Amino acid sequence: MNDAIVLDIAREGLWVLILISAPMMIVGLVVGLVIALFQALTQIQELTLVFVPKIVAIFLTMMVVLPFMGATLGVYMQRVVELIVASG
């Protein structure tokens, strides 16, 4: 396995990481912005008001996109294994 293949695997791994984490990050950002707007409008500065809805929203999002995450990681792992077998 040469350096170009290793760099290609690493680049693809970073792209897969971004793809599988993006839905949860986007939902966390949107929920955070909505809560921050709510806190600014009502002047309620409670810390637990931020964390609990974010955790619940991210958990629910993870449950919804779990099949996509598994499929994406499975395709990536098959590619890595094929490259290892082909170079061996």
N, C-alpha and C positions, 0 to 999 in steps of 0.2 A: 504494500500500500504506500503510494508516494505522497508527497506533501500536498499536492493539488487535491487529491481525494479527501485527505483529512480536513483541509480547509473547506471543501465543499460540504462535507458532513457537518462541520461546525456551523457554517453559514446556514444550512438548512435547519439545523437544530435550533438556532436562535429564531429563525422565522417561525418554526412550529411553536416555540415558546410564546412568541407574540400572538400567534393565532389562537392558541388555546386559553391564554389569559385575558385577551381583549374583551370578551363579553362581560366577564366579572368586573374588570376595571371600569368599563364604560358604565355599567349599572351602579357601581359604587360612586362614581363621579356624579352621575345624574341624581342619585338619592342624596348625596352630600350637598349638592347645589340647592335642591328643593328644601332640605332641612335648614340650610344656612339662610335661604330666603325667608322661610317661616320664622326662624329665630330673629332675623333682622326686623321683620314686620311686627312681631309680637313682643320683642325685647325679652324673650325668655332665653336665658343663657345657662341651660342645663346640659352638662356634658353627656349624660346618659341618653339624652334625646338624639345625639349624633350617632353613638355607637350601636345601639340596639337595632334601629331600622336598617342601618348599613349592613350589619352582620346578617340579619334575616334576608334582606334583598340579595346579597351576594350568595348566601346559601341556597336560596330558591333558584337563582340563576344557574348556579353550579349543577343543581339537580336537573334542570332543563337541558343544559348543554353538555351533560356528561356523555351521552352517546357520541356527539360530535368530537369531544375531546379524546375519547377512546379510539375512535376511528382514525383520527389524525395522528395520534401517537402510534397506532398500529401500523399505518402506512409508512411512517418514518422509520420505525424499527425494522420493518421488512426490508426497506432500502438499505439500511445500515448492515443488516445481516447478509444480504446479497452481496454487498461490496466486500465484506470480510471474507465470505466464502470464495468469491471470485479472485481475490488477491492471494488467498492462502494456497 
